[in-house]
Amino acid sequence: MSKIQWNRRAIAAAISGAAASAVVVFRRNDEADDVEARRRRGKPAIEGPCGSKPTDNKCKRNNECCTRFCDRDTGRCRYKALGEPCSSDIQCRGDRQCLDGVCSLPGTATVGPTTTPTVSPIASATNTPIATATNTPAPTSTPSVQPSWNNLTTFGSGPAAGSSNFDSPSGVALTSDGRTMLISDRDNHRVSVWTRSTNASTDWSNVTTFGSQGSGNTQFYQPYGLVLTPDDLSVLIADKSNNRIVIWSRSSTSASDWSYLAQFGSTGSGASNFSDPLNVDISANGLDAYVSDSLNNRVSVWNRPDTSSSSWSNLTTFGGSLSYPSGGRLSSDGLNFYVAEISAARVSMWSRPNTSSTSWAQVTSFGSAGSGSSQFQSPYAVFPTTDNMALYVVDCGNSRISVWIRPNTSSISWSNVLTFGTLGSTTSNLSFPYNAINYNAKVYIADTNNDRISIWQPPA
């Protein structure tokens, strides 16, 4: 099995939900190829597992299958049948498509809107009153977004374990001076540190790696998103399969001087637990950490008493109705939080009245499943610009970056203005990117299936 096939199936594991167990009415446009017909003949449609035995299609639990659906009657992983709920074409067999949220034959359903959707505020699951971000002065004009982007450079290769290689890079963070980059090298179970001589240089070189596979304090098991503290002296890492946030620090700005400092969280569904945390972000004052707690379908907020402390405690959680949240980011003013919902193929916007409040309310969401300009397939991450006027969405399943804007900082109406990147392995392509950041008018992308970092900028 090729690496790209394997990782595409791993993506499908994240985007499918338990809703597949619902009773549905099948549209049997092609009886000979229908999943249920195959089951009756004793030949279930096989997608294959994402576990430790890729040649063994047997399963007992949903999370052993790439479609996150284990057919309990046959003990086999299977695709979704015609008419079953879906959130991505990946879940549907052959040339079938996920249209209007169900697996369909091409042309049997109407694809969702590809123009700007009309959005309205959505109340949170806890009936918290809808809030709007009204504390920031509205700009007088629509933000200027570059109409096109080109690849500037790439670095790294793989899949390999050498110090200058990656195996599925899944997170990226950059120091405030732009000269040191930390990358979560997921399947090598480590963090890779790269530097450049000047802020304008495109020549990056590896200076160190830290961590190894395992569950010990100095180990990781599939690290995903990571973020530097505002002083650039510590990094918080979402250690996904160990269900915790791990913190490493350095005593100075030396790029290679990193050591284990602390960790917080454990496996479970309680307020102080995580289940597959995929990203972590930090507030501008360095006191609050926001964890995208994907399988608990929420954002978990943690706090420490001061910036010298390594003792974190849970402050609150919100968004218990989110659908496999990933890559959440806080706005620069601290009033809005944006989270990519993988299974729902959308981005949700949450707001609070002031930066001391712990009362978050969902005010809108945008996007739907598909490949149109205003659609997503498995959005893994999102990051706002510093002026809070534009959002860049890492549209993993479509292998691209999707750019959205709003007319002013009081608005909750977002519209897509462009996308860049297409599936492939050349420098102008991306292959199932998981994360990205923006810095100094450039976008730094964890190009996961191409095992590299891809840097893009507007044309000169």
C-alpha positions as a Markdown table, in Angstrom:
| # | Residue | x | y | z |
|---|---|---|---|---|
| 1 | Met | 0.0 | 0.0 | 0.0 |
| 2 | Ser | 1.4 | 3.4 | -0.9 |
| 3 | Lys | 2.0 | 6.1 | 1.6 |
| 4 | Ile | -0.5 | 8.5 | -0.1 |
| 5 | Gln | -3.2 | 5.8 | 0.0 |
| 6 | Trp | -2.5 | 5.1 | 3.6 |
| 7 | Asn | -2.7 | 8.8 | 4.6 |
| 8 | Arg | -5.8 | 9.4 | 2.6 |
| 9 | Arg | -7.5 | 6.6 | 4.5 |
| 10 | Ala | -6.2 | 8.1 | 7.7 |
| 11 | Ile | -7.9 | 11.3 | 6.8 |
| 12 | Ala | -11.1 | 9.5 | 6.2 |
| 13 | Ala | -10.8 | 8.0 | 9.7 |
| 14 | Ala | -11.1 | 11.5 | 11.1 |
| 15 | Ile | -14.0 | 12.8 | 9.0 |
| 16 | Ser | -16.6 | 10.1 | 9.5 |
| 17 | Gly | -18.9 | 10.1 | 12.5 |
| 18 | Ala | -21.0 | 7.7 | 14.4 |
| 19 | Ala | -24.0 | 9.1 | 12.5 |
| 20 | Ala | -23.4 | 6.3 | 9.9 |
| 21 | Ser | -25.3 | 3.9 | 12.2 |
| 22 | Ala | -28.6 | 5.7 | 11.5 |
| 23 | Val | -31.3 | 3.9 | 9.6 |
| 24 | Val | -31.5 | 5.2 | 6.0 |
| 25 | Val | -33.4 | 4.5 | 2.8 |
| 26 | Phe | -31.1 | 3.4 | 0.0 |
| 27 | Arg | -31.5 | 4.6 | -3.6 |
| 28 | Arg | -30.6 | 1.4 | -5.5 |
| 29 | Asn | -29.5 | 3.0 | -8.8 |
| 30 | Asp | -27.0 | 0.2 | -9.3 |
| 31 | Glu | -28.0 | -3.0 | -7.4 |
| 32 | Ala | -25.0 | -4.9 | -8.5 |
| 33 | Asp | -22.7 | -2.4 | -6.9 |
| 34 | Asp | -24.7 | -1.5 | -3.8 |
| 35 | Val | -23.1 | -2.1 | -0.4 |
| 36 | Glu | -26.1 | -3.9 | 1.0 |
| 37 | Ala | -26.4 | -6.1 | -2.0 |
| 38 | Arg | -22.8 | -7.1 | -1.5 |
| 39 | Arg | -23.4 | -7.8 | 2.1 |
| 40 | Arg | -26.3 | -10.2 | 1.2 |
| 41 | Arg | -23.9 | -12.0 | -1.1 |
| 42 | Gly | -21.4 | -12.2 | 1.7 |
| 43 | Lys | -19.0 | -9.8 | -0.1 |
| 44 | Pro | -19.1 | -6.5 | 1.8 |
| 45 | Ala | -17.5 | -3.5 | 0.1 |
| 46 | Ile | -14.2 | -3.2 | 1.8 |
| 47 | Glu | -12.4 | 0.1 | 2.6 |
| 48 | Gly | -9.8 | -1.5 | 4.9 |
| 49 | Pro | -8.6 | -0.7 | 8.4 |
| 50 | Cys | -6.4 | 2.1 | 9.7 |
| 51 | Gly | -5.0 | -0.1 | 12.5 |
| 52 | Ser | -1.8 | -2.1 | 12.8 |
| 53 | Lys | -2.8 | -4.8 | 10.3 |
| 54 | Pro | -3.4 | -3.1 | 6.9 |
| 55 | Thr | -4.0 | -6.5 | 5.1 |
| 56 | Asp | -6.6 | -7.7 | 7.6 |
| 57 | Asn | -10.0 | -6.2 | 6.9 |
| 58 | Lys | -11.7 | -7.6 | 10.0 |
| 59 | Cys | -12.8 | -5.1 | 12.6 |
| 60 | Lys | -14.6 | -4.9 | 15.9 |
| 61 | Arg | -14.8 | -1.1 | 16.5 |
| 62 | Asn | -15.5 | 1.9 | 14.3 |
| 63 | Asn | -12.1 | 3.4 | 14.9 |
| 64 | Glu | -10.4 | 0.4 | 13.3 |
| 65 | Cys | -11.8 | 1.4 | 9.9 |
| 66 | Cys | -10.8 | 4.2 | 7.6 |
| 67 | Thr | -14.4 | 5.2 | 7.1 |
| 68 | Arg | -14.9 | 5.0 | 10.8 |
| 69 | Phe | -17.7 | 2.5 | 10.1 |
| 70 | Cys | -17.3 | -1.1 | 11.2 |
| 71 | Asp | -20.2 | -3.3 | 9.9 |
| 72 | Arg | -21.0 | -5.3 | 13.1 |
| 73 | Asp | -23.0 | -7.9 | 11.1 |
| 74 | Thr | -20.1 | -8.9 | 9.0 |
| 75 | Gly | -17.1 | -7.8 | 11.1 |
| 76 | Arg | -15.8 | -5.9 | 8.2 |
| 77 | Cys | -14.9 | -2.3 | 7.3 |
| 78 | Arg | -17.0 | -0.9 | 4.6 |
| 79 | Tyr | -17.8 | 2.1 | 2.5 |
| 80 | Lys | -21.0 | 4.0 | 3.0 |
| 81 | Ala | -23.9 | 2.8 | 0.8 |
| 82 | Leu | -26.0 | 4.8 | -1.6 |
| 83 | Gly | -28.1 | 7.2 | 0.4 |
| 84 | Glu | -26.1 | 7.0 | 3.6 |
| 85 | Pro | -24.9 | 10.2 | 5.3 |
| 86 | Cys | -21.3 | 11.3 | 4.4 |
| 87 | Ser | -19.0 | 14.3 | 4.7 |
| 88 | Ser | -16.5 | 13.5 | 1.9 |
| 89 | Asp | -16.3 | 11.8 | -1.5 |
| 90 | Ile | -13.6 | 9.7 | 0.1 |
| 91 | Gln | -16.3 | 7.8 | 2.1 |
| 92 | Cys | -18.2 | 6.8 | -1.1 |
| 93 | Arg | -17.4 | 3.9 | -3.3 |
| 94 | Gly | -15.8 | 4.3 | -6.8 |
| 95 | Asp | -17.0 | 7.4 | -8.8 |
| 96 | Arg | -19.9 | 8.1 | -6.3 |
| 97 | Gln | -19.9 | 11.5 | -4.7 |
| 98 | Cys | -20.9 | 12.9 | -1.4 |
| 99 | Leu | -23.7 | 15.2 | -2.6 |
| 100 | Asp | -26.0 | 17.1 | -0.2 |
| 101 | Gly | -24.5 | 15.1 | 2.6 |
| 102 | Val | -25.3 | 11.6 | 1.2 |
| 103 | Cys | -23.4 | 9.1 | -1.0 |
| 104 | Ser | -24.9 | 9.5 | -4.5 |
| 105 | Leu | -24.3 | 8.5 | -8.1 |
| 106 | Pro | -23.0 | 11.5 | -10.1 |
| 107 | Gly | -25.9 | 13.7 | -11.2 |
| 108 | Thr | -28.4 | 12.3 | -8.6 |
| 109 | Ala | -28.2 | 15.2 | -6.2 |
| 110 | Thr | -27.6 | 18.9 | -6.4 |
| 111 | Val | -24.2 | 20.0 | -5.2 |
| 112 | Gly | -24.2 | 22.6 | -2.4 |
| 113 | Pro | -23.7 | 26.3 | -3.2 |
| 114 | Thr | -20.4 | 27.3 | -4.7 |
| 115 | Thr | -21.2 | 31.0 | -4.2 |
| 116 | Thr | -21.1 | 32.9 | -1.0 |
| 117 | Pro | -23.6 | 31.3 | 1.4 |
| 118 | Thr | -26.0 | 33.4 | 3.4 |
| 119 | Val | -25.1 | 32.9 | 7.0 |
| 120 | Ser | -27.1 | 33.5 | 10.1 |
| 121 | Pro | -26.0 | 33.2 | 13.8 |
| 122 | Ile | -26.1 | 29.8 | 15.3 |
| 123 | Ala | -26.7 | 29.4 | 19.0 |
| 124 | Ser | -24.4 | 27.1 | 20.9 |
| 125 | Ala | -25.6 | 23.7 | 22.2 |
| 126 | Thr | -25.8 | 25.0 | 25.7 |
| 127 | Asn | -28.2 | 27.8 | 24.8 |
| 128 | Thr | -25.7 | 30.5 | 25.6 |
| 129 | Pro | -26.9 | 33.8 | 24.2 |
| 130 | Ile | -25.5 | 34.6 | 20.8 |
| 131 | Ala | -22.7 | 37.0 | 21.0 |
| 132 | Thr | -21.1 | 39.2 | 18.4 |
| 133 | Ala | -17.6 | 40.7 | 18.2 |
| 134 | Thr | -18.5 | 44.3 | 18.7 |
| 135 | Asn | -15.5 | 45.4 | 20.8 |
| 136 | Thr | -13.2 | 46.1 | 17.9 |
| 137 | Pro | -13.6 | 49.2 | 15.7 |
| 138 | Ala | -14.9 | 48.3 | 12.2 |
| 139 | Pro | -12.5 | 49.2 | 9.4 |
| 140 | Thr | -13.8 | 51.5 | 6.7 |
| 141 | Ser | -13.2 | 49.2 | 3.8 |
| 142 | Thr | -13.0 | 45.5 | 2.7 |
| 143 | Pro | -9.5 | 44.0 | 3.4 |
| 144 | Ser | -7.1 | 43.8 | 0.5 |
| 145 | Val | -6.4 | 40.1 | -0.2 |
| 146 | Gln | -3.9 | 39.2 | -2.8 |
| 147 | Pro | -5.7 | 37.6 | -5.8 |
| 148 | Ser | -3.1 | 34.9 | -6.4 |
| 149 | Trp | -0.4 | 33.0 | -4.6 |
| 150 | Asn | 2.7 | 31.2 | -5.9 |
| 151 | Asn | 5.1 | 28.7 | -4.3 |
| 152 | Leu | 8.2 | 30.4 | -3.1 |
| 153 | Thr | 10.2 | 27.3 | -1.9 |
| 154 | Thr | 9.9 | 24.0 | -0.2 |
| 155 | Phe | 12.2 | 22.1 | 2.2 |
| 156 | Gly | 12.4 | 18.6 | 3.6 |
| 157 | Ser | 11.6 | 15.3 | 2.0 |
| 158 | Gly | 10.5 | 11.8 | 2.9 |
| 159 | Pro | 9.0 | 9.7 | 4.2 |
| 160 | Ala | 12.2 | 9.1 | 6.0 |
| 161 | Ala | 13.7 | 9.4 | 9.5 |
| 162 | Gly | 16.8 | 11.4 | 8.8 |
| 163 | Ser | 17.3 | 14.7 | 10.5 |
| 164 | Ser | 16.4 | 16.7 | 7.3 |
| 165 | Asn | 13.5 | 14.4 | 6.5 |
| 166 | Phe | 9.8 | 14.3 | 7.5 |
| 167 | Asp | 7.2 | 11.6 | 7.7 |
| 168 | Ser | 3.9 | 13.3 | 7.6 |
| 169 | Pro | 4.6 | 16.8 | 9.1 |
| 170 | Ser | 1.3 | 17.9 | 10.7 |
| 171 | Gly | 2.0 | 21.2 | 12.5 |
| 172 | Val | 4.2 | 24.3 | 12.1 |
| 173 | Ala | 5.2 | 27.2 | 14.4 |
| 174 | Leu | 7.5 | 30.1 | 13.7 |
| 175 | Thr | 9.4 | 32.4 | 16.2 |
| 176 | Ser | 8.5 | 36.0 | 16.3 |
| 177 | Asp | 11.7 | 37.0 | 14.4 |
| 178 | Gly | 10.8 | 34.5 | 11.6 |
| 179 | Arg | 14.2 | 32.7 | 11.8 |
| 180 | Thr | 13.4 | 29.5 | 13.7 |
| 181 | Met | 10.6 | 27.0 | 12.7 |
| 182 | Leu | 9.3 | 24.1 | 14.7 |
| 183 | Ile | 7.5 | 21.3 | 12.9 |
| 184 | Ser | 5.7 | 18.4 | 14.4 |
| 185 | Asp | 7.0 | 15.4 | 12.4 |
| 186 | Arg | 4.0 | 13.2 | 13.2 |
| 187 | Asp | 5.0 | 9.7 | 12.0 |
| 188 | Asn | 8.6 | 10.1 | 13.2 |
| 189 | His | 7.1 | 11.0 | 16.6 |
| 190 | Arg | 9.3 | 14.1 | 17.1 |
| 191 | Val | 9.6 | 17.8 | 16.7 |
| 192 | Ser | 12.0 | 19.1 | 14.0 |
| 193 | Val | 13.7 | 22.5 | 14.4 |
| 194 | Trp | 14.9 | 24.4 | 11.3 |
| 195 | Thr | 16.6 | 27.8 | 11.0 |
| 196 | Arg | 17.5 | 30.4 | 8.4 |
| 197 | Ser | 20.2 | 33.1 | 8.6 |
| 198 | Thr | 18.0 | 36.1 | 7.9 |
| 199 | Asn | 14.3 | 36.9 | 7.8 |
| 200 | Ala | 14.4 | 37.2 | 4.0 |
| 201 | Ser | 16.3 | 34.0 | 3.3 |
| 202 | Thr | 14.6 | 31.0 | 1.7 |
| 203 | Asp | 17.4 | 28.6 | 2.7 |
| 204 | Trp | 16.3 | 26.6 | 5.7 |
| 205 | Ser | 18.4 | 24.0 | 7.5 |
| 206 | Asn | 17.7 | 21.5 | 10.2 |
| 207 | Val | 19.5 | 22.1 | 13.5 |
| 208 | Thr | 18.0 | 19.5 | 15.8 |
| 209 | Thr | 15.1 | 17.2 | 16.5 |
| 210 | Phe | 13.6 | 16.3 | 19.9 |
| 211 | Gly | 11.3 | 13.5 | 21.1 |
| 212 | Ser | 10.9 | 9.9 | 20.1 |
| 213 | Gln | 8.0 | 7.4 | 19.9 |
| 214 | Gly | 6.4 | 6.4 | 23.2 |
| 215 | Ser | 4.4 | 7.7 | 26.2 |
| 216 | Gly | 7.2 | 8.9 | 28.5 |
| 217 | Asn | 7.7 | 12.5 | 29.4 |
| 218 | Thr | 10.2 | 13.1 | 26.6 |
| 219 | Gln | 8.3 | 11.1 | 24.0 |
| 220 | Phe | 5.4 | 11.6 | 21.6 |
| 221 | Tyr | 2.9 | 9.5 | 19.9 |
| 222 | Gln | 1.7 | 11.3 | 16.7 |
| 223 | Pro | 2.3 | 15.0 | 17.6 |
| 224 | Tyr | 0.0 | 17.3 | 15.6 |
| 225 | Gly | -0.5 | 21.1 | 16.1 |
| 226 | Leu | 2.0 | 23.1 | 18.1 |
| 227 | Val | 2.3 | 26.7 | 19.2 |
| 228 | Leu | 5.1 | 28.9 | 20.7 |
| 229 | Thr | 4.5 | 31.0 | 23.8 |
| 230 | Pro | 4.7 | 34.8 | 23.1 |
| 231 | Asp | 8.3 | 34.9 | 24.5 |
| 232 | Asp | 9.4 | 32.1 | 22.1 |
| 233 | Leu | 11.0 | 30.2 | 25.0 |
| 234 | Ser | 8.4 | 27.3 | 25.2 |
| 235 | Val | 6.4 | 25.3 | 22.8 |
| 236 | Leu | 3.1 | 23.5 | 23.5 |
| 237 | Ile | 2.6 | 20.4 | 21.4 |
| 238 | Ala | -0.7 | 18.5 | 20.9 |
| 239 | Asp | 0.5 | 14.9 | 21.6 |
| 240 | Lys | -2.6 | 13.3 | 19.9 |
| 241 | Ser | -2.4 | 9.6 | 20.7 |
| 242 | Asn | -1.1 | 10.2 | 24.2 |
| 243 | Asn | -4.1 | 12.5 | 24.8 |
| 244 | Arg | -2.1 | 15.3 | 26.3 |
| 245 | Ile | -0.4 | 18.7 | 25.7 |
| 246 | Val | 3.4 | 18.4 | 26.2 |
| 247 | Ile | 5.6 | 21.5 | 26.8 |
| 248 | Trp | 9.2 | 21.8 | 26.0 |
| 249 | Ser | 11.3 | 24.9 | 26.7 |
| 250 | Arg | 14.7 | 26.5 | 26.3 |
| 251 | Ser | 16.6 | 28.9 | 28.5 |
| 252 | Ser | 17.6 | 31.2 | 25.7 |
| 253 | Thr | 16.8 | 31.8 | 22.1 |
| 254 | Ser | 19.3 | 29.1 | 21.0 |
| 255 | Ala | 17.5 | 27.1 | 18.3 |
| 256 | Ser | 18.8 | 23.7 | 19.5 |
| 257 | Asp | 18.6 | 24.0 | 23.3 |
| 258 | Trp | 15.2 | 22.3 | 24.0 |
| 259 | Ser | 14.2 | 20.2 | 27.0 |
| 260 | Tyr | 11.1 | 18.7 | 28.5 |
| 261 | Leu | 9.3 | 21.0 | 30.9 |
| 262 | Ala | 5.7 | 19.8 | 31.7 |
| 263 | Gln | 2.5 | 18.4 | 30.4 |
| 264 | Phe | -1.2 | 18.6 | 31.1 |
| 265 | Gly | -4.3 | 16.5 | 30.3 |
| 266 | Ser | -5.0 | 12.7 | 30.2 |
| 267 | Thr | -7.2 | 10.3 | 28.4 |
| 268 | Gly | -11.0 | 10.6 | 28.9 |
| 269 | Ser | -14.0 | 12.8 | 28.5 |
| 270 | Gly | -13.9 | 14.8 | 31.8 |
| 271 | Ala | -13.1 | 18.5 | 31.9 |
| 272 | Ser | -9.4 | 17.8 | 32.5 |
| 273 | Asn | -9.2 | 15.1 | 29.8 |
| 274 | Phe | -8.6 | 14.9 | 26.1 |
| 275 | Ser | -9.5 | 12.4 | 23.3 |
| 276 | Asp | -7.3 | 12.9 | 20.2 |
| 277 | Pro | -6.2 | 16.6 | 20.7 |
| 278 | Leu | -5.3 | 17.9 | 17.3 |
| 279 | Asn | -4.2 | 21.4 | 17.9 |
| 280 | Val | -3.3 | 23.9 | 20.6 |
| 281 | Asp | -3.3 | 27.7 | 20.4 |
| 282 | Ile | -2.3 | 30.3 | 23.1 |
| 283 | Ser | -3.5 | 33.8 | 24.0 |
| 284 | Ala | -1.5 | 36.9 | 23.4 |
| 285 | Asn | -0.6 | 37.2 | 27.1 |
| 286 | Gly | 0.6 | 33.6 | 27.2 |
| 287 | Leu | -1.8 | 32.6 | 30.0 |
| 288 | Asp | -4.6 | 30.7 | 28.2 |
| 289 | Ala | -4.2 | 27.6 | 26.0 |
| 290 | Tyr | -7.0 | 26.5 | 23.6 |
| 291 | Val | -7.0 | 22.8 | 22.8 |
| 292 | Ser | -9.0 | 21.4 | 19.8 |
| 293 | Asp | -10.2 | 18.2 | 21.6 |
| 294 | Ser | -11.4 | 16.4 | 18.5 |
| 295 | Leu | -13.1 | 13.2 | 19.7 |
| 296 | Asn | -14.7 | 15.0 | 22.7 |
| 297 | Asn | -16.1 | 17.4 | 20.1 |
| 298 | Arg | -15.2 | 20.5 | 22.0 |
| 299 | Val | -12.6 | 23.2 | 22.6 |
| 300 | Ser | -10.9 | 22.9 | 26.0 |
| 301 | Val | -9.5 | 26.1 | 27.6 |
| 302 | Trp | -6.6 | 25.9 | 30.1 |
| 303 | Asn | -5.0 | 28.6 | 32.3 |
| 304 | Arg | -1.8 | 29.2 | 34.3 |
| 305 | Pro | -1.4 | 31.9 | 36.9 |
| 306 | Asp | 1.6 | 33.7 | 35.3 |
| 307 | Thr | 4.0 | 33.3 | 32.4 |
| 308 | Ser | 6.7 | 31.7 | 34.6 |
| 309 | Ser | 4.4 | 28.9 | 35.7 |
| 310 | Ser | 4.4 | 25.4 | 34.2 |
| 311 | Ser | 1.2 | 24.5 | 36.1 |
| 312 | Trp | -1.9 | 24.5 | 33.9 |
| 313 | Ser | -5.5 | 23.8 | 35.0 |
| 314 | Asn | -8.7 | 23.5 | 33.0 |
| 315 | Leu | -10.6 | 26.8 | 32.9 |
| 316 | Thr | -13.6 | 25.9 | 30.8 |
| 317 | Thr | -14.8 | 23.9 | 27.7 |
| 318 | Phe | -17.1 | 25.0 | 25.0 |
| 319 | Gly | -18.6 | 23.6 | 21.8 |
| 320 | Gly | -19.7 | 20.2 | 22.9 |
| 321 | Ser | -21.7 | 19.9 | 19.7 |
| 322 | Leu | -18.7 | 20.5 | 17.4 |
| 323 | Ser | -18.1 | 17.8 | 14.8 |
| 324 | Tyr | -14.5 | 16.6 | 15.2 |
| 325 | Pro | -12.9 | 20.0 | 15.7 |
| 326 | Ser | -9.3 | 20.6 | 14.5 |
| 327 | Gly | -6.9 | 23.4 | 14.1 |
| 328 | Gly | -8.7 | 26.1 | 16.2 |
| 329 | Arg | -7.2 | 29.5 | 16.4 |
| 330 | Leu | -7.8 | 32.6 | 18.6 |
| 331 | Ser | -8.1 | 36.0 | 16.9 |
| 332 | Ser | -5.5 | 38.6 | 17.7 |
| 333 | Asp | -7.9 | 40.6 | 19.9 |
| 334 | Gly | -8.9 | 37.5 | 21.9 |
| 335 | Leu | -12.6 | 38.0 | 21.2 |
| 336 | Asn | -13.2 | 35.4 | 18.5 |
| 337 | Phe | -12.2 | 31.7 | 18.2 |
| 338 | Tyr | -12.3 | 30.0 | 14.8 |
| 339 | Val | -12.4 | 26.2 | 14.6 |
| 340 | Ala | -12.3 | 23.9 | 11.6 |
| 341 | Glu | -14.8 | 21.1 | 12.0 |
| 342 | Ile | -13.6 | 18.1 | 10.0 |
| 343 | Ser | -16.7 | 15.9 | 10.0 |
| 344 | Ala | -19.1 | 18.9 | 9.3 |
| 345 | Ala | -16.8 | 20.3 | 6.5 |
| 346 | Arg | -17.2 | 23.8 | 7.8 |
| 347 | Val | -15.6 | 26.5 | 10.0 |
| 348 | Ser | -17.3 | 27.7 | 13.1 |
| 349 | Met | -16.9 | 31.2 | 14.6 |
| 350 | Trp | -17.3 | 31.7 | 18.4 |
| 351 | Ser | -17.3 | 35.0 | 20.3 |
| 352 | Arg | -17.2 | 36.3 | 23.8 |
| 353 | Pro | -18.0 | 39.8 | 25.2 |
| 354 | Asn | -14.5 | 40.6 | 26.5 |
| 355 | Thr | -11.1 | 38.9 | 27.1 |
| 356 | Ser | -11.8 | 38.1 | 30.7 |
| 357 | Ser | -15.0 | 36.2 | 29.9 |
| 358 | Thr | -15.2 | 32.4 | 29.8 |
| 359 | Ser | -18.6 | 32.5 | 28.1 |
| 360 | Trp | -18.2 | 31.5 | 24.5 |
| 361 | Ala | -21.1 | 31.4 | 22.0 |
| 362 | Gln | -21.2 | 30.2 | 18.5 |
| 363 | Val | -22.2 | 33.1 | 16.2 |
| 364 | Thr | -21.9 | 31.6 | 12.7 |
| 365 | Ser | -20.5 | 28.8 | 10.6 |
| 366 | Phe | -19.6 | 28.7 | 6.9 |
| 367 | Gly | -18.8 | 26.1 | 4.3 |
| 368 | Ser | -20.2 | 22.7 | 3.3 |
| 369 | Ala | -18.9 | 19.4 | 2.0 |
| 370 | Gly | -17.6 | 19.4 | -1.6 |
| 371 | Ser | -15.0 | 20.8 | -3.9 |
| 372 | Gly | -16.6 | 24.1 | -4.9 |
| 373 | Ser | -14.9 | 27.4 | -4.1 |
| 374 | Ser | -17.0 | 27.8 | -1.0 |
| 375 | Gln | -16.8 | 24.2 | 0.1 |
| 376 | Phe | -14.4 | 22.1 | 2.1 |
| 377 | Gln | -13.4 | 18.5 | 2.4 |
| 378 | Ser | -11.8 | 17.7 | 5.7 |
| 379 | Pro | -10.8 | 21.2 | 6.8 |
| 380 | Tyr | -8.0 | 20.6 | 9.3 |
| 381 | Ala | -6.9 | 24.1 | 10.4 |
| 382 | Val | -7.7 | 27.8 | 10.2 |
| 383 | Phe | -5.8 | 30.9 | 10.9 |
| 384 | Pro | -7.0 | 34.6 | 11.0 |
| 385 | Thr | -5.0 | 37.5 | 9.8 |
| 386 | Thr | -3.8 | 40.0 | 12.4 |
| 387 | Asp | -6.4 | 42.6 | 11.3 |
| 388 | Asn | -9.2 | 39.9 | 11.9 |
| 389 | Met | -10.6 | 40.6 | 8.5 |
| 390 | Ala | -9.5 | 37.4 | 6.6 |
| 391 | Leu | -9.3 | 33.7 | 7.4 |
| 392 | Tyr | -7.1 | 31.1 | 5.7 |
| 393 | Val | -8.5 | 27.6 | 5.9 |
| 394 | Val | -6.3 | 24.5 | 5.4 |
| 395 | Asp | -8.7 | 22.5 | 3.1 |
| 396 | Cys | -7.0 | 19.2 | 3.5 |
| 397 | Gly | -9.2 | 16.9 | 1.4 |
| 398 | Asn | -9.1 | 19.4 | -1.5 |
| 399 | Ser | -5.4 | 19.8 | -1.1 |
| 400 | Arg | -5.6 | 23.6 | -1.1 |
| 401 | Ile | -5.7 | 26.8 | 1.0 |
| 402 | Ser | -9.1 | 28.6 | 1.0 |
| 403 | Val | -9.2 | 32.3 | 1.8 |
| 404 | Trp | -12.3 | 34.0 | 3.2 |
| 405 | Ile | -13.0 | 37.6 | 4.1 |
| 406 | Arg | -15.7 | 39.7 | 5.9 |
| 407 | Pro | -16.6 | 43.4 | 5.3 |
| 408 | Asn | -15.7 | 44.6 | 8.8 |
| 409 | Thr | -14.7 | 43.2 | 12.2 |
| 410 | Ser | -18.3 | 43.5 | 13.5 |
| 411 | Ser | -19.6 | 41.3 | 10.7 |
| 412 | Ile | -20.2 | 37.5 | 10.9 |
| 413 | Ser | -20.8 | 37.2 | 7.2 |
| 414 | Trp | -17.8 | 35.5 | 5.6 |
| 415 | Ser | -17.3 | 34.9 | 1.8 |
| 416 | Asn | -14.7 | 33.0 | -0.1 |
| 417 | Val | -12.5 | 35.1 | -2.4 |
| 418 | Leu | -9.9 | 32.6 | -3.6 |
| 419 | Thr | -8.2 | 29.2 | -3.2 |
| 420 | Phe | -4.6 | 28.2 | -4.0 |
| 421 | Gly | -2.9 | 24.9 | -4.4 |
| 422 | Thr | -4.0 | 21.7 | -6.1 |
| 423 | Leu | -3.3 | 18.0 | -5.5 |
| 424 | Gly | 0.1 | 16.8 | -6.7 |
| 425 | Ser | 3.8 | 16.6 | -5.8 |
| 426 | Thr | 5.4 | 19.4 | -7.8 |
| 427 | Thr | 6.4 | 22.6 | -6.0 |
| 428 | Ser | 3.1 | 24.3 | -7.1 |
| 429 | Asn | 1.0 | 21.4 | -5.6 |
| 430 | Leu | -0.1 | 20.3 | -2.2 |
| 431 | Ser | -1.0 | 16.9 | -1.0 |
| 432 | Phe | -3.4 | 16.7 | 2.0 |
| 433 | Pro | -2.0 | 19.6 | 4.1 |
| 434 | Tyr | -2.8 | 19.5 | 7.8 |
| 435 | Asn | -1.7 | 22.8 | 9.1 |
| 436 | Ala | -0.3 | 26.3 | 8.2 |
| 437 | Ile | 0.6 | 29.7 | 9.6 |
| 438 | Asn | 1.0 | 33.1 | 8.1 |
| 439 | Tyr | 4.0 | 35.4 | 8.7 |
| 440 | Asn | 5.3 | 38.5 | 6.9 |
| 441 | Ala | 2.9 | 38.1 | 4.0 |
| 442 | Lys | 3.8 | 34.5 | 3.4 |
| 443 | Val | 2.0 | 31.2 | 4.2 |
| 444 | Tyr | 4.0 | 28.3 | 5.7 |
| 445 | Ile | 2.2 | 25.0 | 5.0 |
| 446 | Ala | 2.7 | 21.6 | 6.6 |
| 447 | Asp | 2.4 | 19.7 | 3.2 |
| 448 | Thr | 1.7 | 16.4 | 5.0 |
| 449 | Asn | 1.6 | 13.8 | 2.3 |
| 450 | Asn | 4.4 | 15.4 | 0.3 |
| 451 | Asp | 6.5 | 15.2 | 3.5 |
| 452 | Arg | 7.7 | 18.8 | 3.3 |
| 453 | Ile | 7.1 | 22.4 | 4.3 |
| 454 | Ser | 5.7 | 24.5 | 1.4 |
| 455 | Ile | 6.1 | 28.3 | 1.5 |
| 456 | Trp | 3.8 | 30.5 | -0.6 |
| 457 | Gln | 3.6 | 34.2 | -1.3 |
| 458 | Pro | 1.8 | 36.6 | -3.6 |
| 459 | Pro | 3.5 | 37.2 | -7.0 |
| 460 | Ala | 5.9 | 40.1 | -7.0 |
